Amino acid sequence: MAPENSPFLDSAPISTSPGSARDFLSPSHTESSLQVPLEGSSQKWTRPKSRSHSSIYADPYSEKEVGVFTGISLGAPSVRDTLPRPPSMASSHMLSASNSDYDSVHRLWRNSGVPSSYKDDEGDSAAQRQNLDAARHRDSELGFPAAGTSPLTRGEAGHKGPADYRSVGLGKYGKPKEQYSAKKKGLILCAVAILIGILVTVIVVPITQVLLKKNDDSIKSSSQGGQGDESAGGTSTSTSAPSTPTRTVSVYGYNGSEIDLGNGKKFMYINNFGGHWVSQPLNDSAQAQNYTPPLDQEFDYINNRILGVNFGGWLLTEPFISPALYEPYENTSSPAVDEFTLSQRYLSEGGASNLRAKMVEHYESFITEQDFAAVAAAGLNWIRLPIGFWALETYDDEPFLEKVSWNYVLKAIQWARKYGLRINIDLHAVPGSQNGYNHSGRRGNINFLQGPMGYANAQRTLNYIRQITEFISQPEVKNVVPMFSIINEPFLVSIGRAPAQGFYSEVYEMMRNITGTGKGNGPYMVIHDGFIQLSSWNGFMPGADRVAYDTHPYLCFGDQNNDPWDVQIMKPCNQYGPATDAGRAQLGLTIGGETSLAVNDCGLYLNGVGENIRYEGTYPGYTTRMGSCQRWDDWEHYDQDMIQGMSRFALTVMDSLHHFFFWTWKIGPSLRTGKPVNPAWSYSLGLQQGWMPKDPLNASNGACRAQAARLNTYAAATTTWNGRYQAWQTGSASSYSPNLRQYAWPPTSLASASAPVTNLPRYTATQPVQFVASPTFSATATVKGDPHPTPTVGNWFNSADLTPMYTPIAGCNYPSNAYDMAGFDGSGWPCSGSS
């Protein structure tokens, strides 16, 4: 959106040099973009506490002449087109940030005082109601239909097309009474026509593209593959000079607008929930749905629900999510069973270049920008984004592709920003493995907070949590990533609770020293229950600022059964619901960070490559065969009873958890069939086939009560939580004073370690601070008078936080394989290193 009183009310052409290409993070390609200044006048949103924009674009400019503005190596903003279904030149590989100019038409609506369907005007001031009446009057004069005759009930396209700013207000309020005479209306329409003629003449201004800055080698290399931002595409029919052909592009849109991916591919933005996309850099005004606050407004965890999905298997591969990566090695002498061994196979087949090519191909194709748009279109508003520690760093004995997946974290942030989605970034794999599962990067032993290297690996993990916290706490990023799940599923049944509590207290102190305390200062810190009772965490770190708790309820990995669907659908209500309700009452914000529709463990590689299946009686310890998995796996032949049962189960899962992240958005095809597998785990397949809800918010609200009434059965009460959190749990307290000293760090001992922690291997805090990669802007288009022509996104929030990071001690004895302690006795410790 553009500032009010801006001359750029609708569109402007973007010039593209013939033959130019647009490739993410490649120095040989170009971008085009336009930035319009944000006027200093106040905004009149009906929702209170709307975040104000920082001063970087808050100063009004006396001149509005278009010159050369800032683009970014992750994408390009552009200008709204008045033509039907304008294409978007916004690159899908752009990391933008929190504060920017606004599209003028949408901005005019915001400043008119007309409330969106996100919140009505019951609490508006007199001035806002006056503005609202004026807006209604304007709608009437322009002939918009009254409520009841207009389809504009959910923010769809209006009379003037998909970007009609009046659509929300008309759908809600209808057409007001006539107030002007025909003569006055004629004069007004004449004046409007003259103004439009002037604007059309002024707006068509070419903007010349320039090459993007070079980025570091690891970023450049990640641009290979088939993702859609590879070229700026064609030109328009009009030119300002033979060497500068122009075309008009769009920077935001509503339901029915067209998204141009820049590589010759386009798709239609479909959002029946009143959402809209915005692709300008430093602009957080996009909104996933009308019931979800825009990114530049606070997410209310009491009155808003997290309706989320995981992007599992993308930046950290898993065999059951991306089976085609693992199937070629299934019957070999050394099958790939996790990303560690998969990386080893790629290295053995062609070295580092082959590893890079294979992984980048997966990153580029498995999740794309269109998936982010589809998530919002599905009525979902959050994404949980699992990553491995190798996105930041690897040591010599670790075969993972180092740092490249971080570039896709940056892409994910921009794509989420564009479509109004929030991200819960999830450190899914840490050094040494926190649970021994394949999704920790390495299947086998636990070497985090356990065993001889347990303490050293925890020190390394502190480095990575610190780097991520510093990056996502920046004002340009924090609105998009307001939540950080610091470690996924540590297996505390083996590790023990005391070492974990000491580690979490250390993480909390480190994070809040970086961010400060209180609402808006850094992300929520999310702690997984560790496979122990959620109630076991009651009383942990009381008074701590914004600590949330995460549980991952699944029915499929326990005792198998053939209960009918009418029995299955009540299990989440009676098991998940009471636990998370009590969690909200005792702990504060409690989420279901993972869940699925699986009621048994049927599925390709669900238990791992080479592992068998409980349901069929072939898994170790499970000798009773419940039946064949074919009925559950063959989704193309599901009957109506199966689809209806899964659909009802999905709704009770969502209702019982309240705040949920489904695992997972997408399951890739198998080489066996060429089709997706593991249907109970794929949200997107369920949408296509009819067992996932088209409207998850309204369909799941009260689902447990509804099904209990239908079945005339019992649903466990969820009345422990009174609907309010304590002030310190939401960042609203005046002070925070958790007693962190009662949780020992370092711990005195670790499981599976033969010596006390003081005699175990460790690292030393002597390495200079290592910064994560950040996007690079370059001047491509600007507004004359803009004092900040090249906005930047940094990589380190707190400039005072320069304490050295942990690193190996030179001359000391460490195991050759951080995941395998066989033959390593820890001799030589304590070790002060070589001089």
DOPASE-985322 format. One record per residue (C-alpha): x, y, z. Coordinates in nm, 3 decimals, padded with zeros to 5 digits. Each point is the difference from the previous one (the first is absolute). Example, Ala and Ser with C-alpha at 12.3 -4.5 7.8 and 13.67 -1.06 7.14 Angstrom:
01.230;-00.450;00.780
00.137;00.344;-00.066
***
This chain:
00.000;00.000;00.000
00.106;00.360;-00.058
-00.028;00.302;00.228
-00.304;00.218;-00.008
00.031;00.304;-00.226
00.252;-00.193;-00.208
-00.008;00.070;-00.373
00.052;-00.372;-00.060
-00.358;-00.102;00.052
-00.015;-00.296;-00.227
00.292;-00.097;-00.218
00.331;00.075;-00.156
00.204;-00.182;-00.259
00.315;-00.187;00.086
00.275;-00.001;-00.258
00.188;-00.317;-00.073
00.310;-00.030;-00.209
-00.043;-00.244;-00.288
00.130;-00.341;00.090
00.046;00.080;00.366
-00.054;-00.281;00.246
-00.101;-00.010;00.359
00.154;-00.278;00.204
00.002;-00.007;00.378
00.336;00.095;00.144
00.181;-00.006;-00.331
00.211;00.305;-00.089
-00.060;-00.041;-00.372
-00.369;00.069;00.017
-00.219;00.303;00.045
-00.306;00.111;00.193
-00.245;00.282;-00.036
-00.188;00.170;00.277
-00.171;00.315;00.116
-00.021;00.151;00.344
-00.252;00.269;00.094
00.054;00.210;00.313
-00.219;-00.039;00.304
-00.163;00.326;00.101
00.021;00.106;00.357
-00.374;00.020;00.063
-00.146;-00.237;00.254
-00.184;-00.315;-00.095
-00.362;-00.053;00.093
-00.028;-00.372;00.054
-00.298;-00.115;00.198
00.210;-00.252;00.187
00.186;00.175;00.286
00.371;-00.037;00.064
00.088;-00.020;-00.364
00.377;00.002;-00.022
00.136;00.328;-00.122
00.259;-00.001;-00.273
00.357;00.085;00.073
00.141;00.328;-00.114
00.192;-00.150;-00.288
-00.290;00.087;-00.233
-00.205;00.223;00.225
00.117;00.337;-00.125
-00.216;00.167;-00.264
00.181;00.105;-00.313
-00.060;00.328;-00.173
00.066;-00.156;-00.339
-00.148;-00.324;-00.126
00.209;-00.043;-00.312
00.097;-00.353;-00.081
00.369;-00.071;-00.032
00.199;-00.309;00.085
-00.113;-00.200;00.303
00.117;-00.291;00.203
-00.042;-00.354;-00.108
00.120;-00.309;00.178
00.181;-00.309;-00.103
-00.294;-00.199;00.132
-00.259;00.165;-00.220
-00.153;00.312;-00.145
-00.294;00.217;00.100
-00.203;00.178;-00.264
-00.304;00.212;-00.062
-00.366;-00.082;-00.018
-00.155;-00.037;-00.343
-00.340;00.140;-00.092
-00.052;-00.262;-00.267
-00.210;-00.306;00.083
00.192;-00.260;00.200
00.334;00.182;-00.002
00.309;-00.219;00.006
00.236;00.022;00.294
00.366;00.074;-00.054
00.063;-00.057;00.368
00.272;-00.255;00.021
-00.080;-00.305;00.202
00.359;00.002;00.126
-00.005;00.337;00.175
00.064;00.047;00.369
-00.176;00.318;00.091
-00.076;00.134;00.341
-00.239;00.171;00.228
-00.046;00.362;-00.102
-00.073;00.134;-00.344
-00.222;00.202;-00.223
-00.351;-00.107;-00.078
-00.207;-00.040;-00.309
-00.199;00.319;-00.030
-00.347;-00.138;-00.053
00.024;-00.236;00.290
00.162;00.275;00.205
-00.293;00.233;-00.077
-00.234;-00.267;00.129
00.205;-00.038;00.317
-00.003;00.374;00.064
-00.371;00.030;-00.077
-00.081;-00.172;00.326
-00.192;-00.277;-00.175
00.058;-00.312;00.210
00.110;-00.321;-00.160
-00.186;-00.321;00.062
00.269;-00.077;00.255
-00.178;00.222;00.254
-00.318;00.199;-00.007
-00.039;00.363;00.105
-00.176;-00.042;00.328
00.283;00.161;00.195
00.097;00.267;-00.254
00.037;00.361;00.094
-00.241;00.267;-00.123
00.256;00.110;-00.257
00.035;-00.353;-00.127
-00.376;-00.043;-00.025
-00.019;00.329;-00.187
00.261;-00.124;-00.244
-00.190;-00.327;-00.028
-00.320;00.185;-00.089
00.188;00.197;-00.262
00.138;-00.319;-00.150
-00.347;-00.152;-00.010
-00.124;00.314;-00.170
00.272;-00.023;-00.265
-00.090;-00.360;-00.068
-00.361;00.100;-00.048
00.087;00.279;-00.241
00.203;-00.240;-00.211
-00.291;-00.235;-00.031
00.113;-00.296;00.210
-00.276;-00.247;00.088
-00.152;-00.029;00.340
00.058;-00.291;00.234
-00.204;-00.297;-00.101
00.048;00.067;-00.370
00.380;-00.002;-00.003
00.218;-00.309;00.023
00.265;00.199;00.187
-00.044;-00.166;00.336
00.351;-00.131;00.055
00.226;00.255;-00.158
-00.023;-00.124;-00.358
00.056;00.211;-00.306
-00.222;00.303;-00.030
-00.155;00.206;-00.279
00.337;00.119;-00.126
00.176;-00.333;00.010
00.192;-00.212;00.249
00.175;00.294;00.165
-00.316;00.202;00.068
00.061;00.146;00.343
-00.374;00.041;00.059
-00.072;-00.372;-00.009
00.045;-00.063;00.372
-00.215;00.293;00.109
-00.275;-00.069;-00.255
-00.022;-00.364;00.091
-00.043;00.095;00.362
-00.211;00.316;-00.010
-00.171;00.009;-00.336
-00.101;00.315;-00.190
-00.085;00.311;00.203
-00.276;00.248;-00.072
00.014;00.253;-00.283
00.119;00.342;00.124
00.103;00.204;-00.308
-00.208;00.137;-00.282
00.047;-00.118;-00.357
00.167;00.333;-00.090
00.255;-00.032;00.277
00.066;-00.358;-00.090
00.064;00.103;-00.358
00.251;00.262;00.108
00.174;-00.248;00.228
00.024;-00.263;-00.271
00.135;00.259;-00.244
00.268;00.106;00.248
00.093;-00.362;00.064
00.033;-00.064;-00.374
00.232;00.301;-00.041
00.210;-00.112;00.298
00.031;-00.352;-00.138
00.114;00.140;-00.334
00.270;00.204;00.170
00.113;-00.296;00.209
00.021;-00.234;-00.298
00.221;00.256;-00.176
00.227;00.049;00.301
00.028;-00.361;00.111
00.145;-00.156;-00.312
00.366;00.052;00.083
00.270;-00.251;-00.097
00.226;-00.133;00.270
00.330;-00.143;-00.112
00.122;-00.327;00.140
00.353;-00.049;00.120
00.198;-00.305;00.089
-00.023;-00.140;00.348
00.289;-00.007;00.240
00.211;-00.307;00.018
-00.060;-00.228;00.293
00.228;-00.251;00.165
00.089;-00.322;-00.176
-00.230;-00.220;00.202
-00.295;00.219;-00.077
00.082;00.022;-00.369
00.014;-00.374;-00.028
-00.347;-00.045;00.142
-00.157;00.172;-00.297
00.024;-00.312;-00.216
-00.318;-00.192;-00.070
-00.348;00.051;-00.133
-00.157;00.245;00.243
-00.208;00.277;-00.146
00.182;00.333;00.018
00.260;-00.070;-00.255
-00.072;00.274;-00.247
-00.168;00.331;-00.012
-00.204;-00.109;-00.296
-00.129;00.202;-00.294
-00.071;00.365;-00.062
-00.299;00.216;-00.068
-00.103;00.144;-00.334
00.096;00.356;00.092
00.353;00.129;00.046
00.155;00.324;00.109
00.307;-00.074;-00.212
00.103;-00.290;-00.221
00.242;-00.124;00.267
-00.245;00.020;00.291
-00.317;-00.199;-00.074
-00.256;00.026;00.279
-00.282;-00.201;00.146
-00.243;00.054;00.284
00.015;-00.224;00.302
-00.181;-00.046;00.329
00.119;00.013;00.359
-00.311;-00.127;00.176
-00.323;-00.178;-00.076
-00.314;-00.170;00.120
-00.203;-00.305;-00.092
00.024;-00.051;-00.375
00.321;00.196;-00.056
00.283;-00.154;-00.197
00.342;-00.080;00.143
00.287;00.015;-00.248
00.288;-00.216;00.116
00.236;00.167;-00.244
00.104;-00.318;-00.179
-00.282;-00.008;-00.250
-00.229;-00.167;00.252
-00.301;00.157;00.165
-00.274;-00.112;00.230
-00.329;00.140;00.118
-00.013;00.119;00.361
-00.310;-00.159;00.146
-00.097;00.104;00.352
-00.364;-00.023;00.100
00.071;00.122;00.352
00.056;00.368;-00.077
00.380;-00.028;00.000
00.236;00.203;-00.216
00.364;-00.020;-00.101
00.258;00.280;00.002
00.341;-00.036;-00.162
00.176;00.327;00.077
00.316;-00.016;00.211
-00.027;00.109;00.362
-00.380;-00.033;-00.014
-00.183;-00.211;00.257
-00.355;00.094;-00.092
-00.094;-00.329;-00.170
-00.281;-00.197;00.161
-00.052;-00.374;-00.034
-00.373;00.016;00.077
-00.244;00.255;00.133
-00.006;-00.183;00.335
00.380;00.014;00.032
00.169;00.331;00.087
00.232;00.145;-00.264
00.365;-00.053;00.075
00.043;00.356;00.121
-00.258;-00.060;00.274
00.045;-00.211;00.310
-00.118;-00.361;-00.011
-00.235;-00.049;00.296
00.053;-00.353;00.132
-00.320;00.018;00.203
-00.242;00.119;-00.268
00.182;-00.124;-00.310
00.074;-00.364;-00.071
00.321;-00.140;-00.144
-00.118;-00.200;-00.302
00.332;-00.131;-00.113
00.180;-00.252;-00.213
00.356;-00.129;-00.001
00.226;00.019;-00.302
00.162;-00.324;00.103
00.241;-00.177;-00.233
00.104;00.318;-00.183
00.311;00.143;00.165
00.059;-00.320;00.195
-00.088;-00.310;-00.196
-00.188;-00.299;00.141
-00.043;-00.332;-00.179
-00.377;-00.022;00.046
-00.054;00.357;-00.125
00.240;-00.006;-00.296
00.020;-00.373;-00.076
00.132;00.049;-00.353
00.329;00.128;00.141
00.052;-00.317;00.201
-00.152;-00.275;-00.214
00.296;-00.031;-00.244
00.217;-00.124;00.288
-00.260;-00.214;00.176
00.129;-00.339;-00.110
00.371;00.078;00.001
00.257;-00.111;00.252
00.002;00.350;00.148
-00.354;00.140;-00.018
-00.054;00.367;00.072
-00.210;00.022;00.315
00.033;00.368;00.095
00.148;00.320;-00.141
00.341;-00.089;00.142
00.025;-00.323;-00.201
-00.179;00.150;-00.300
00.262;00.274;-00.008
00.273;-00.261;00.023
-00.142;-00.180;-00.303
-00.018;00.321;-00.202
00.360;00.082;00.093
00.117;-00.347;-00.098
-00.171;00.029;-00.340
00.140;00.335;-00.105
00.158;00.194;00.283
-00.108;00.332;00.143
-00.137;00.127;-00.331
-00.234;-00.298;-00.027
-00.119;00.044;00.359
-00.069;00.366;-00.068
-00.182;-00.067;-00.327
-00.221;-00.274;00.147
-00.098;00.195;00.309
-00.059;00.328;-00.182
-00.221;-00.181;-00.249
-00.207;-00.124;00.292
-00.011;00.339;00.173
-00.106;00.171;-00.322
-00.282;-00.238;-00.088
-00.146;-00.154;00.315
-00.144;00.324;00.141
-00.050;00.307;-00.219
-00.159;00.340;00.030
-00.327;-00.145;-00.120
-00.014;-00.224;00.308
00.004;00.307;00.224
-00.289;00.153;-00.194
-00.184;-00.333;00.020
00.044;-00.016;00.378
-00.171;00.337;00.039
-00.268;-00.105;-00.249
-00.066;-00.309;00.213
-00.097;00.222;00.293
00.326;-00.066;00.186
00.200;00.284;00.151
00.327;-00.141;00.141
00.288;-00.213;-00.129
00.235;-00.198;00.219
00.332;-00.011;-00.183
00.235;-00.284;00.103
00.370;00.048;-00.071
00.320;-00.185;00.083
00.301;00.156;00.168
00.194;-00.042;-00.325
-00.193;00.298;-00.135
00.250;00.197;00.211
00.316;-00.208;00.029
00.153;-00.347;-00.021
00.315;-00.152;00.143
00.242;-00.200;-00.214
-00.143;-00.340;00.091
-00.357;00.098;-00.093
-00.102;-00.065;-00.364
-00.302;00.233;-00.012
-00.015;00.280;-00.258
00.114;00.301;00.199
-00.190;00.332;00.010
-00.190;-00.035;-00.328
-00.336;-00.079;00.160
00.024;00.330;00.191
-00.054;00.177;-00.331
-00.336;-00.173;-00.020
-00.081;00.111;00.352
00.042;00.353;-00.137
-00.227;-00.087;-00.291
-00.256;-00.148;00.238
-00.002;00.321;00.204
-00.069;00.209;-00.306
-00.264;-00.233;-00.140
-00.172;-00.012;00.337
00.015;00.380;00.019
-00.150;00.031;-00.346
-00.304;-00.212;00.088
-00.049;00.116;00.360
00.117;-00.323;00.166
00.192;-00.025;00.327
00.288;-00.242;00.054
00.093;-00.210;00.300
00.363;-00.082;-00.081
00.090;-00.341;00.138
00.354;-00.123;00.066
-00.087;-00.356;-00.091
00.345;-00.155;00.014
00.292;00.089;00.228
00.359;-00.130;00.014
00.029;-00.358;00.119
-00.378;-00.064;-00.027
-00.243;00.084;00.276
-00.217;-00.311;-00.045
00.166;-00.256;-00.229
-00.279;00.026;-00.259
00.069;00.044;-00.370
-00.155;00.348;00.006
00.276;00.115;00.238
00.239;-00.035;-00.293
00.156;-00.326;00.118
-00.182;-00.315;00.103
00.151;-00.193;00.289
00.145;00.132;00.323
-00.080;00.309;00.206
00.302;00.222;00.053
-00.164;00.323;00.111
-00.003;00.046;00.379
00.087;-00.368;00.017
00.321;-00.198;-00.034
00.363;00.120;-00.010
-00.068;00.277;-00.257
-00.337;00.100;00.144
00.120;00.322;00.162
00.219;00.110;-00.293
-00.285;-00.054;-00.246
-00.227;00.206;00.223
00.257;00.282;-00.011
00.000;-00.012;-00.381
-00.379;00.011;00.003
00.011;00.316;00.211
00.200;00.161;-00.282
-00.272;-00.078;-00.253
-00.290;00.106;00.220
00.183;00.325;00.059
00.056;00.063;-00.372
-00.364;-00.069;-00.087
-00.129;00.214;00.288
00.216;00.293;-00.106
-00.125;-00.022;-00.357
-00.372;-00.042;00.058
-00.014;00.267;00.275
00.082;00.276;-00.246
-00.289;00.241;-00.063
00.003;-00.095;-00.369
-00.062;-00.368;00.083
-00.171;-00.031;00.338
-00.355;00.054;-00.126
00.034;-00.295;-00.236
00.182;-00.230;00.247
-00.150;00.063;00.345
00.066;-00.352;00.130
00.311;-00.218;00.038
-00.021;-00.371;00.089
00.351;-00.033;00.132
00.038;-00.381;-00.017
-00.235;-00.253;-00.154
-00.092;-00.307;00.205
00.297;-00.055;00.232
-00.044;-00.349;00.139
-00.012;00.084;00.369
-00.105;-00.353;00.089
00.368;-00.080;-00.058
00.168;00.339;00.048
-00.179;00.083;00.323
-00.187;00.312;00.102
00.266;00.167;00.216
00.261;00.050;-00.277
-00.273;00.127;-00.232
-00.127;00.249;00.257
00.352;00.132;00.052
00.047;00.034;-00.375
-00.334;00.178;-00.047
00.074;00.244;00.281
00.331;00.081;-00.170
-00.176;00.048;-00.334
-00.263;00.225;00.156
00.258;00.224;00.164
00.201;00.021;-00.323
-00.306;00.080;-00.212
-00.139;00.270;00.227
00.343;00.157;00.041
-00.007;00.036;-00.378
-00.357;00.114;-00.049
-00.100;00.164;00.325
-00.327;-00.092;00.167
-00.358;00.087;-00.071
-00.240;-00.026;-00.289
00.159;00.056;-00.340
00.356;-00.053;00.125
00.111;-00.314;-00.175
-00.194;-00.322;-00.057
-00.189;-00.231;00.229
00.236;-00.270;00.123
-00.172;-00.336;-00.062
00.091;-00.309;00.206
-00.105;-00.348;-00.109
-00.129;-00.226;00.275
00.277;-00.254;-00.073
-00.241;-00.298;-00.009
-00.077;00.034;00.369
-00.331;00.118;00.137
-00.072;00.362;-00.085
-00.097;00.050;00.362
00.358;-00.093;00.098
00.097;00.353;-00.102
-00.239;00.168;00.242
00.193;00.249;00.211
00.302;00.017;-00.230
00.147;00.353;-00.025
-00.304;00.186;00.138
00.018;00.368;-00.086
00.193;-00.062;-00.323
-00.090;00.221;-00.294
-00.199;-00.169;-00.279
00.091;-00.366;00.032
-00.240;-00.228;-00.189
-00.033;-00.377;00.020
-00.035;-00.248;-00.282
-00.140;-00.352;-00.011
-00.021;-00.240;-00.296
-00.293;-00.236;00.050
-00.020;-00.299;-00.234
-00.218;-00.310;00.034
00.183;-00.208;-00.257
00.320;-00.105;00.180
-00.158;-00.183;00.294
-00.220;-00.306;00.019
-00.173;-00.067;-00.329
-00.373;-00.050;-00.036
-00.289;-00.020;-00.244
-00.237;00.227;00.187
-00.272;00.145;-00.224
00.024;00.367;-00.096
-00.274;00.100;00.243
00.231;-00.121;00.278
00.317;00.144;-00.150
-00.139;00.350;-00.043
-00.064;00.042;00.373
00.352;-00.100;00.107
00.154;00.345;-00.067
-00.285;00.162;00.192
00.056;-00.220;00.305
00.382;-00.021;-00.016
00.146;00.308;-00.170
-00.260;00.249;00.116
00.029;-00.030;00.379
00.383;-00.004;-00.013
00.035;00.317;-00.208
-00.279;00.174;00.191
00.184;-00.067;00.326
00.321;00.114;-00.166
-00.152;00.339;-00.081
-00.118;00.030;00.359
00.328;-00.100;00.162
00.272;00.086;-00.251
-00.136;00.271;-00.227
-00.009;-00.024;-00.377
-00.014;-00.369;-00.094
00.006;-00.124;-00.358
-00.022;-00.327;-00.186
00.310;00.041;-00.213
-00.060;-00.325;-00.185
-00.296;-00.228;-00.056
-00.149;-00.207;-00.281
-00.302;-00.209;-00.099
00.183;-00.332;00.035
-00.174;-00.246;00.232
00.254;-00.274;-00.077
00.359;-00.016;-00.122
-00.075;-00.102;-00.358
00.204;00.184;-00.262
00.317;-00.016;-00.203
00.306;00.061;00.222
-00.218;00.141;00.278
00.204;-00.191;00.257
00.318;00.040;-00.203
00.177;-00.156;-00.297
00.022;-00.375;00.052
-00.236;00.008;00.298
-00.319;-00.201;00.013
-00.355;00.085;00.102
-00.183;-00.049;00.329
-00.342;-00.023;-00.160
00.106;-00.296;-00.212
00.172;-00.170;00.295
00.352;00.018;-00.144
00.152;00.271;00.220
00.224;-00.117;00.289
-00.214;-00.059;00.307
-00.328;00.003;-00.194
-00.100;-00.351;-00.102
-00.375;00.044;-00.035
-00.110;00.075;-00.354
-00.291;00.244;-00.011
-00.036;-00.019;-00.375
00.149;00.114;-00.329
00.111;00.358;-00.054
-00.126;00.002;-00.358
-00.340;00.135;00.108
00.169;00.295;00.172
00.268;00.069;-00.259
-00.212;-00.018;-00.318
-00.152;00.348;00.020
-00.115;-00.010;-00.362
-00.258;-00.262;00.096
-00.124;00.140;00.330
-00.373;-00.043;00.039
-00.229;00.266;00.141
00.010;-00.149;00.351
00.378;00.032;00.008
-00.004;00.359;-00.126
-00.275;00.101;00.241
00.175;-00.168;00.293
00.332;00.169;-00.075
-00.176;00.332;-00.045
-00.171;-00.020;00.338
00.323;-00.114;00.163
00.183;00.300;-00.147
-00.253;00.238;00.153
00.016;-00.150;00.348
00.380;00.004;-00.009
-00.003;00.370;-00.088
-00.266;00.085;00.256
00.164;-00.192;00.284
00.343;00.159;-00.052
-00.140;00.349;-00.068
00.343;00.125;-00.118
00.136;-00.262;-00.241
00.258;-00.065;-00.272
-00.091;-00.298;-00.218
00.287;-00.231;-00.097
00.044;00.052;-00.287
-00.102;00.216;-00.297
00.126;-00.228;-00.273
00.115;-00.358;-00.056
00.198;-00.056;-00.315
-00.059;-00.277;-00.253
00.154;-00.343;00.023
00.205;-00.147;-00.282
-00.214;-00.311;00.042
-00.318;00.168;-00.122
00.093;00.351;-00.107
-00.271;00.125;00.236
-00.005;00.145;00.353
00.002;-00.251;00.282
-00.090;00.002;00.371
-00.335;00.177;-00.046
-00.076;00.049;00.369
00.300;00.228;00.023
-00.055;00.233;-00.297
-00.217;00.307;00.055
00.016;00.105;-00.363
-00.104;-00.345;-00.126
-00.286;00.000;00.250
-00.120;00.333;-00.138
00.003;-00.138;-00.352
-00.176;-00.323;00.092
-00.253;00.140;00.244
00.097;-00.117;00.348
00.160;00.324;00.120
-00.235;00.293;00.069
-00.031;00.285;-00.247
-00.067;00.239;00.290
00.206;-00.127;00.295
-00.090;00.279;00.241
-00.376;-00.019;-00.017
-00.021;-00.370;-00.074
00.213;-00.099;00.300
-00.141;00.241;00.258
-00.208;-00.211;00.238
00.060;-00.321;-00.196
00.046;-00.212;00.313
-00.333;00.113;00.147
-00.172;-00.049;-00.334
00.128;-00.354;-00.046
-00.077;-00.091;00.361
-00.356;00.120;-00.052
-00.032;-00.190;-00.327
00.122;-00.320;00.164
-00.176;00.065;00.330
00.325;-00.063;00.178
00.245;00.168;00.236
00.254;00.269;-00.086
00.249;00.089;00.272
-00.048;00.347;00.143
00.258;00.263;-00.090
-00.085;00.263;00.258
00.322;00.023;00.201
00.127;00.304;-00.188
-00.197;00.315;00.079
00.072;00.168;-00.333
00.276;00.227;00.131
00.377;-00.027;00.030
00.209;00.155;00.272
00.174;00.321;-00.099
00.352;-00.148;-00.003
-00.117;-00.280;-00.231
-00.093;00.248;-00.273
00.270;00.264;00.044
-00.233;00.242;00.176
00.161;00.005;00.344
00.185;00.299;00.141
00.295;-00.221;00.097
00.122;-00.359;-00.032
00.189;-00.189;00.266
00.019;-00.375;-00.061
00.229;-00.181;00.241
00.241;-00.147;-00.252
00.271;-00.093;00.250
-00.201;-00.291;00.134
00.065;-00.182;-00.330
00.364;-00.098;-00.016
00.199;00.088;-00.311
00.228;-00.169;-00.081
-00.168;-00.308;00.144
00.206;-00.203;00.243
-00.045;-00.328;-00.189
-00.147;-00.143;-00.318
-00.155;-00.336;-00.081
00.227;-00.249;-00.180
00.311;00.195;00.101
00.256;-00.173;00.219
00.140;00.320;00.147
-00.146;00.317;00.152
-00.060;00.286;-00.239
00.311;00.182;00.126
00.207;-00.289;-00.143
-00.184;-00.028;-00.333
00.100;00.151;-00.334
-00.105;00.359;-00.046
00.050;00.299;-00.227
00.143;00.339;00.085
-00.161;00.340;-00.057
00.282;00.153;-00.204
-00.136;00.011;-00.356
-00.098;00.344;-00.132
-00.371;00.043;-00.059
-00.120;-00.171;-00.317
-00.285;00.175;-00.181
-00.262;-00.174;-00.210
-00.044;00.103;-00.361
-00.241;00.285;-00.060
-00.156;00.127;-00.321
00.175;00.269;-00.200
-00.185;00.296;-00.145
00.118;00.202;-00.297
-00.132;00.317;-00.163
-00.249;-00.086;-00.271
-00.276;00.259;00.044
-00.059;00.283;00.242
-00.216;00.298;00.073
00.177;00.335;-00.024
00.053;00.144;00.344
00.005;-00.335;00.178
00.273;00.031;00.266
00.043;-00.379;00.012
00.032;-00.116;-00.361
00.152;-00.336;00.091
-00.184;-00.159;00.292
00.185;-00.284;00.167
-00.076;-00.305;00.205
00.283;-00.080;00.234
00.092;-00.326;00.166
00.058;00.095;00.363
-00.256;00.180;00.215
00.197;00.086;00.313
00.328;00.172;-00.086
00.112;-00.031;00.364
-00.021;-00.378;-00.014
00.352;-00.076;-00.118
00.107;-00.264;00.250
00.212;-00.261;-00.184
-00.168;-00.322;-00.110
00.084;-00.358;00.090
00.262;-00.179;-00.207
00.223;-00.310;00.041
00.308;00.037;00.218
00.312;-00.043;-00.208
00.206;-00.301;00.097
-00.276;-00.179;00.193
-00.147;-00.343;-00.070
-00.344;-00.013;-00.166
-00.170;-00.301;-00.163
00.041;-00.039;-00.375
-00.378;-00.046;-00.037
-00.223;00.223;00.212
-00.285;-00.252;-00.038
00.191;-00.316;00.089
00.181;-00.024;00.330
00.121;-00.356;-00.057
00.365;-00.014;00.093
00.003;00.349;00.151
00.069;-00.008;00.373
00.040;00.373;00.056
00.360;-00.042;00.111
00.206;00.313;00.036
-00.274;00.209;00.158
00.002;00.248;00.162
00.211;00.149;-00.277
00.135;00.353;-00.021
00.126;-00.042;-00.356
00.330;00.073;-00.167
00.175;00.326;00.071
***
